[in-house]
Amino acid sequence: TAIPTETPTITITGKPTITPPPTVDQCASLVPDGNAEDEGVTKKWFAWEGEFSVVSPGYNSEKALMSFNRKRLPRSGLFRNLDNAAQCLTVGSVWKISFRVKLYNQKTKVGLSCDPAITDLDRADCPYTRLRIYLKDGSRFNTRIYHTRMEWEPNNWNSFVRYITITPEMIQGGVASAAAYIMGGLETGSALSVDDFKFEEITTAFPTKSPTTMVPTSHPSTSYPTTSLPTVSPTRTMMPTVDPCREMIIGADANDGDIRIFEPLMSSIGVISPGYNNSEYAYRSYNRLRWKSGPLYEMTPSKCMSEGAMYDVSFKARILNGRGNGLNCDPSQRGYTNCPLVYIKVTRTNGAIYEAFLRDHHMDWSPIEWNHFRTFFSVTPQMAAAVATFEVIFAGGPPGSVLV
């Protein structure tokens, strides 16, 4: 008969072959060839409004990328399309952008001075980076990222390190692709050399426990429609949808020994070992000229700093003298300066400056132990309106003391 009266028995011998997904996170680094020694680098990097080549020497290496014969200063340089951008640039993801850079006269090779504080589009004196995100609807989102406190040395390689959080506005409608640009420098005939470029995801952006945190206890709710998110590759392990306002200071755990997330304000910065609870490292601020001196973290002004938002600020700290001995202090004193505190400096777009000082008057201070600082603050109208820069400085302690 054409139609069987019984269900046939099917026997499968052996085991089906299953190909496991890749174990390497494709979102860990979106620019795997930022070192000019990498094979195929000339096929992935491109000139923007000029020419591009590989030159020698590089930063602690034989080769570097060079942008020359630049036509549209300061908006010319190098760019590279980011790998896996459509899958990896998701709401709440945090990225570290870092590279080494030199700016010099193309003919004489003499290094050029510049002012990192200038952020005007047509007067960008120092190198900066631009992130351009191409959206599925044909539009694009551009953001320029400056390092306004870069310690610029005209005849040396300079370190550029910044962080960026992907917000819903940046990827509304879904990401098609993205590119990172390096440009800047006003002098006619100037050239850029770039080496060791990295665009890396900060996988510890939202830890369950961190020794240094700045976490909102409440802020206006934000809706992120799922239709605006890009399709996620099945090879990536995704975190649950996270609020980009959840952790405002990124990478402040010193265990990787990287001091570049901070700028030294009237001080020097390094690491010591061990850190709190026998962790590998802790940050060390020394050569401090004033009680206001210390590590400075520049936050990108965003809607997270909306009026009325409440933040929880906490970290572990000690204050030492030059010989490494612990110093005493009295946190109960009103307006203290000899104990750890947080100094917030907000610069408005009109140039006005607003300052606030956060103190923990309930610390149980011990000169020989790590001390737990915790306080709360609410974003005031002065902090929220027309902000150009939002700086957080970890300070406190007598001039000349060491803050760790």
C-alpha positions in Angstrom: 0.0 0.0 0.0 1.1 3.6 -0.5 0.3 4.6 3.0 1.8 2.4 5.8 -0.6 1.1 8.4 2.1 1.3 11.1 4.7 3.8 11.9 8.1 2.6 10.6 10.9 2.0 13.0 13.9 4.2 12.3 17.3 3.1 13.7 20.1 5.7 14.0 23.6 4.3 14.3 26.5 6.4 15.7 26.3 9.9 17.2 25.5 13.1 15.3 28.4 15.5 14.8 27.8 18.8 16.6 30.1 21.7 15.9 30.5 23.8 19.1 30.4 27.5 18.9 33.7 29.4 19.1 35.0 29.8 22.6 36.6 33.2 21.9 34.3 36.2 22.5 34.2 37.9 19.1 33.3 41.1 21.0 36.4 41.2 23.2 38.2 43.4 20.6 36.7 45.0 17.6 40.2 46.0 16.2 42.5 43.0 16.4 45.1 44.5 14.1 45.8 47.8 15.8 49.5 47.1 15.9 51.2 47.8 12.6 53.2 44.6 12.8 50.0 42.6 12.4 49.6 40.8 9.1 47.2 42.4 6.6 47.1 45.7 8.5 47.2 47.7 5.2 44.1 46.0 4.0 42.0 46.9 7.1 43.1 50.5 7.7 42.4 53.4 5.4 43.3 57.1 5.0 40.7 59.7 5.6 41.2 63.0 3.6 44.8 62.2 2.9 47.2 59.3 2.5 48.3 56.4 4.7 51.3 54.1 5.0 53.3 52.0 7.4 56.4 53.6 8.8 59.3 52.8 11.2 59.8 52.9 14.1 56.6 52.4 16.1 55.9 52.5 19.8 58.3 50.0 21.3 58.2 48.2 18.0 59.4 48.3 14.4 56.3 49.7 12.7 53.5 52.3 13.1 50.6 53.6 11.0 51.1 57.0 9.5 48.6 59.6 8.1 50.3 62.2 5.8 49.5 64.7 3.0 46.4 65.5 5.1 44.0 67.7 3.2 41.3 68.8 5.6 42.8 69.7 8.9 42.0 68.9 11.6 39.4 66.4 10.3 41.8 64.0 8.4 43.6 61.0 9.5 43.1 57.2 9.7 40.1 55.0 10.1 39.2 51.3 10.4 35.8 49.6 10.2 35.0 47.8 13.5 34.7 44.0 13.4 31.4 42.5 14.5 29.9 46.0 15.3 26.4 44.9 14.4 26.5 42.2 17.0 28.6 43.8 19.7 27.6 47.5 20.0 24.6 46.9 22.3 22.9 49.1 24.9 24.9 49.4 28.1 28.1 47.9 26.6 31.2 49.8 27.7 34.3 50.2 25.5 37.9 51.2 26.1 39.5 53.1 23.3 43.3 53.3 23.6 46.3 54.0 21.3 49.7 55.7 21.2 50.1 58.7 19.0 52.6 61.3 17.7 52.0 64.6 15.9 54.9 66.0 13.9 56.0 68.0 10.8 55.8 65.7 7.8 59.1 67.0 6.3 61.3 67.8 9.2 59.9 65.1 11.5 60.0 67.6 14.4 57.3 67.0 17.0 54.5 69.5 17.3 52.9 70.9 20.5 49.2 70.9 21.0 46.5 71.8 23.5 44.3 68.8 24.4 41.8 71.0 26.1 40.6 72.4 22.7 37.5 70.4 21.6 36.1 72.7 19.0 35.4 70.7 15.8 37.5 73.0 13.5 40.2 73.8 16.0 41.1 70.4 17.5 44.7 70.9 18.2 45.6 67.4 19.5 44.7 64.0 18.2 41.2 62.7 19.0 39.0 59.8 18.0 35.6 59.7 16.3 33.1 56.8 16.5 30.7 56.7 13.5 27.9 54.2 13.7 25.9 53.4 10.5 22.3 52.4 11.3 20.1 50.0 9.4 17.7 52.8 8.4 20.5 54.5 6.4 21.2 57.2 9.0 24.4 57.4 11.1 25.4 58.5 14.6 28.7 60.4 15.1 30.5 61.2 18.4 33.9 62.7 18.9 36.0 61.6 21.9 38.6 63.9 23.3 41.3 63.4 25.9 41.3 66.9 27.4 43.8 66.0 30.1 46.3 64.2 28.0 49.9 65.0 29.1 51.2 65.9 25.6 54.9 65.5 24.8 55.7 66.8 21.3 58.7 64.5 20.7 57.4 61.3 22.4 54.6 58.8 21.9 51.5 59.9 23.8 48.9 57.8 25.5 45.2 58.2 24.5 42.8 56.3 26.7 39.0 57.0 26.9 35.9 55.0 27.6 32.5 55.1 26.0 29.1 53.6 26.9 26.7 52.7 24.2 23.3 54.4 24.8 19.9 53.7 23.2 20.2 57.0 21.1 23.4 55.8 19.5 22.0 52.6 18.0 18.3 53.5 17.5 17.0 51.3 14.7 19.8 48.7 14.9 23.5 48.8 13.9 24.6 48.0 10.4 28.3 48.7 10.8 30.7 51.2 12.6 34.1 52.7 12.2 36.7 54.3 14.4 38.7 57.4 13.2 41.9 59.0 14.5 42.4 62.6 13.5 43.4 66.1 14.8 46.2 68.6 14.5 45.9 72.0 12.9 49.4 72.8 11.5 49.7 72.6 7.7 52.1 69.8 6.8 51.5 67.9 10.0 51.5 64.1 10.1 50.0 61.6 12.6 51.7 58.3 13.6 49.5 55.8 15.5 50.4 52.5 17.1 48.8 49.9 19.4 45.2 50.9 18.7 42.6 49.0 20.7 38.8 49.0 20.8 38.0 46.6 23.7 34.9 45.7 25.6 35.1 46.2 29.4 33.6 42.9 30.5 33.5 44.0 34.2 31.3 47.1 33.5 28.6 45.9 35.8 30.2 43.8 38.6 28.2 42.4 41.5 30.8 43.8 43.9 33.4 46.4 43.2 35.8 48.2 45.6 35.1 51.5 43.9 31.5 52.3 42.8 29.3 55.1 41.8 25.9 53.5 41.5 22.5 55.2 41.3 20.0 54.4 44.0 17.3 55.9 41.8 16.9 57.8 38.6 14.2 58.4 36.0 13.2 55.2 34.4 14.2 54.7 30.8 12.5 52.4 28.3 14.6 50.6 25.7 12.3 49.1 23.0 13.5 45.7 21.8 12.8 46.7 18.3 15.7 49.1 18.4 18.3 46.5 19.3 20.5 44.7 16.6 20.2 41.0 16.0 22.5 39.2 18.4 24.9 36.5 17.1 24.4 33.2 18.8 28.1 32.9 19.4 28.1 35.7 22.0 27.1 35.2 25.6 24.9 38.2 26.2 24.4 40.0 29.6 20.8 40.8 30.4 19.6 44.2 29.2 21.3 46.6 31.5 20.8 50.2 32.4 23.7 52.2 31.1 23.3 54.5 34.1 23.9 51.6 36.6 27.7 52.0 37.0 29.1 55.5 36.2 32.8 54.9 37.0 34.1 52.1 34.8 37.3 50.1 35.4 38.2 51.5 38.8 39.2 48.1 40.1 43.0 48.3 40.1 43.6 44.6 39.7 44.8 44.9 36.1 47.4 47.5 37.2 46.2 50.0 34.5 46.3 53.6 35.8 45.2 55.2 32.6 41.5 55.5 33.4 42.5 58.3 35.8 44.3 61.6 35.3 46.6 62.9 38.0 45.3 66.2 39.3 48.2 68.2 41.0 49.7 64.8 41.8 51.2 61.6 40.4 49.5 58.2 40.1 50.7 54.6 40.3 49.8 51.3 41.9 50.8 49.5 45.1 50.5 45.8 46.0 48.7 44.3 47.7 45.4 46.1 47.6 42.3 45.8 49.8 41.5 42.3 51.0 44.9 41.0 49.5 43.8 41.9 46.0 46.7 42.3 43.6 46.8 46.1 43.3 45.4 49.4 44.6 45.7 52.9 43.1 48.3 55.2 44.8 48.1 59.0 44.5 51.3 60.7 45.6 53.3 64.0 45.1 50.0 65.6 46.1 50.3 69.4 46.3 46.9 70.1 48.1 44.1 68.2 49.8 42.2 68.6 46.6 44.9 66.7 44.7 44.3 63.1 43.5 43.1 60.8 40.7 40.6 62.4 38.4 38.0 60.5 36.4 36.2 62.4 33.7 32.7 61.2 33.0 30.9 61.8 29.8 27.9 64.1 30.5 24.7 62.2 29.8 21.1 61.9 30.7 22.2 59.7 33.6 23.1 62.9 35.4 19.5 64.1 35.4 18.2 66.4 38.1 17.1 64.5 41.2 19.0 61.2 40.3 20.5 59.7 43.5 23.9 58.0 43.5 25.6 55.7 46.0 29.4 56.4 46.1 31.7 53.9 47.8 35.4 52.8 47.9 38.1 51.6 50.2 40.9 54.0 51.2 43.9 54.7 53.3 46.1 57.8 53.9 49.9 57.3 54.4 52.9 59.6 55.0 55.9 59.5 52.7 57.4 56.6 54.6 54.3 54.5 54.1 53.0 54.8 57.7 49.2 55.3 58.1 47.9 58.7 59.2 45.0 59.4 61.5 42.0 61.6 60.7 38.7 62.5 62.2 35.8 62.0 59.8 33.3 63.4 62.3 34.6 67.0 61.8 32.3 69.2 59.7 34.0 70.1 56.4 37.0 67.9 57.0 39.9 67.8 54.5 42.3 65.4 56.2 40.2 62.3 55.5 39.2 60.8 52.1 36.5 62.6 50.2 35.1 63.0 46.7 35.5 66.3 44.9 33.0 66.8 42.0 33.8 69.6 39.5 31.3 70.4 36.9 32.1 72.9 34.1 29.1 74.3 32.3 29.0 75.1 28.6 29.1 78.8 29.4 32.4 78.3 31.3 30.9 78.5 34.8 32.3 76.0 37.3 30.2 74.3 40.0 31.9 72.3 42.8 30.6 69.8 45.4 32.4 67.8 48.1 31.2 64.5 49.3 32.2 63.3 52.8 31.5 60.3 54.9 31.2 61.5 58.5 30.4 58.0 59.8 33.6 56.2 58.7 35.2 54.1 61.5 38.7 55.4 60.7 41.8 53.2 61.3 45.3 54.4 60.3 46.5 50.8 59.8 43.5 49.3 58.0 41.6 49.9 54.8 38.6 52.2 55.5 35.2 52.0 53.9 34.0 55.3 52.5 30.3 55.4 51.5 28.0 58.3 51.0 25.1 59.4 48.7 24.4 62.5 46.6 21.6 63.8 44.6 22.2 65.5 41.2 21.4 69.2 41.6 20.2 71.5 38.9 23.7 73.0 38.7 25.1 69.6 37.9 22.5 68.6 35.4 22.1 71.7 33.2 24.3 72.4 30.1 27.3 70.4 31.3 30.5 70.4 29.3 32.6 68.3 31.6 31.8 66.3 34.7 34.9 65.4 36.7 35.2 63.2 39.8 38.3 63.5 42.0 39.3 61.2 44.8 40.9 63.6 47.3 41.5 64.4 51.0 44.5 64.1 53.3 47.2 66.6 54.2 49.4 68.1 51.4 52.2 65.7 50.7 50.3 62.6 52.0 49.7 59.5 49.9 46.1 58.5 49.2 45.5 54.8 48.3 
